[in-house]
Amino acid sequence: MSSFIKAQKSNQKVHRERKNVLSNGFLERKKDYKARSNEYNRRKEILSKLRKKALDKNPDEFFFRMKSSKLIDGVHYDIRKDDDELQPEELQLMQTQDLNYINYKHSIDRNKVEKLRGQLHWLDSDPERPKNNHIFLLRIENRKNSNKID
């Protein structure tokens, strides 16, 4: 019998809330309240986890980033070392590699141009000469008519 009642309830009309008059202001519905409360609780949970993580942090713990940064008035600043600058030999090597790469690309482009120029030789033909040369051969059956054609 309970299955019949459940089936009967599935055919019922869905209850819909009435619209709110705009002059009364925003009326929060249950679904709006649920969304707002879920978001509030989620943010509260995140903040509590962050507070707990900050309390559990060991201030004496070592991180490799500590080698390249400095704390000044509670703010972390990155320190640039002079070792990061390139030596003259390294700089010269990089420049020669760049020149070699540019020469390599230039030769590739030059070869492409040569190849395209080789394909364009058909376009350089004489413009005065018609492209289609048709020769019409007339069959002359009467010699009398042939004299008149001239």
C-alpha positions in Angstrom: 0.0 0.0 0.0 2.9 2.4 0.8 4.2 2.0 -2.8 0.8 3.1 -4.1 0.9 6.3 -1.9 4.4 7.1 -3.2 3.3 6.7 -6.8 0.3 8.8 -6.1 2.4 11.6 -4.7 4.6 11.7 -7.8 1.6 12.8 -9.9 0.8 15.8 -7.6 1.3 19.3 -8.8 4.5 20.9 -7.7 4.1 23.7 -5.1 5.3 27.1 -6.4 5.9 30.2 -4.4 4.1 33.4 -5.2 6.1 36.3 -6.7 7.2 39.1 -4.4 6.1 42.6 -5.0 9.2 44.7 -5.8 8.1 47.6 -3.7 8.3 45.3 -0.6 12.0 44.7 -1.3 13.9 41.4 -1.7 12.3 38.5 0.0 14.7 35.7 0.6 13.4 32.3 -0.4 14.5 29.0 1.2 16.8 28.1 -1.7 18.4 31.5 -1.5 19.0 31.1 2.2 20.5 27.6 1.7 22.9 28.8 -1.0 24.0 31.8 1.2 24.4 29.7 4.3 26.3 26.9 2.5 28.7 29.5 1.1 29.2 31.2 4.5 29.9 27.8 6.2 32.3 26.8 3.5 34.3 30.1 3.9 34.2 29.7 7.7 35.7 26.2 7.3 38.4 27.4 5.0 39.4 30.2 7.4 39.5 27.8 10.4 41.8 25.4 8.4 44.1 28.3 7.5 44.3 29.5 11.1 45.1 25.9 12.3 47.8 25.6 9.6 49.3 28.9 10.7 49.4 27.8 14.3 51.0 24.5 13.4 53.8 26.1 11.3 57.3 25.7 12.7 59.1 29.1 12.5 62.5 27.4 12.6 61.7 25.1 9.6 64.2 25.5 6.7 63.1 26.2 3.1 65.5 26.6 0.2 63.7 29.8 -0.8 65.2 31.3 2.3 68.6 31.3 0.6 67.5 33.6 -2.1 65.1 35.9 -0.2 65.3 38.3 2.7 62.7 39.4 5.3 62.6 43.2 5.7 59.9 44.7 8.0 57.8 41.5 7.7 57.9 41.5 3.8 59.8 38.9 1.7 62.1 40.3 -0.9 64.1 38.3 -3.5 67.8 38.8 -3.5 69.6 38.8 -6.9 73.1 37.4 -6.8 75.9 38.6 -9.0 76.5 34.9 -9.8 73.4 35.0 -12.0 75.0 37.4 -14.4 76.5 35.9 -17.5 80.3 35.6 -18.0 81.8 37.2 -21.1 82.6 33.8 -22.6 79.1 32.6 -22.1 77.7 35.8 -23.6 79.9 35.5 -26.7 78.9 31.8 -27.1 75.2 32.7 -27.0 75.7 35.5 -29.6 77.6 33.2 -32.0 74.8 30.6 -31.6 72.2 33.3 -32.4 74.2 34.3 -35.5 74.5 30.7 -36.7 70.7 30.2 -36.2 70.0 33.4 -38.2 72.3 32.3 -41.0 70.7 28.8 -41.0 67.2 30.3 -41.3 68.4 32.8 -44.0 69.7 29.9 -46.1 66.5 28.0 -45.8 64.5 31.0 -46.9 66.9 31.6 -49.8 66.4 28.0 -51.0 62.6 28.5 -50.8 62.8 31.6 -53.0 65.0 29.8 -55.5 62.5 26.9 -55.7 59.6 29.3 -56.2 61.5 31.2 -58.9 62.0 27.9 -60.7 58.3 27.3 -60.7 57.5 30.7 -62.2 59.3 30.2 -65.5 56.0 29.5 -67.2 54.7 32.9 -66.3 57.5 34.7 -68.1 56.3 33.7 -71.6 55.7 36.4 -74.4 52.5 38.3 -73.7 52.0 39.3 -77.3 51.8 35.8 -78.5 48.3 34.2 -78.0 48.3 31.2 -75.7 46.2 29.0 -78.0 47.4 28.7 -81.5 44.7 27.1 -83.6 45.3 26.4 -87.2 42.2 26.0 -89.3 42.6 23.9 -92.5 39.9 24.6 -95.0 39.0 21.9 -97.4 38.6 23.3 -100.8 36.4 21.3 -103.0 36.0 23.7 -105.9 39.0 25.4 -107.4 36.8 28.1 -108.7 35.8 29.0 -105.1 39.4 28.9 -104.0 40.3 31.8 -106.2 37.5 33.9 -104.9 38.5 33.3 -101.3 41.9 35.0 -101.7 
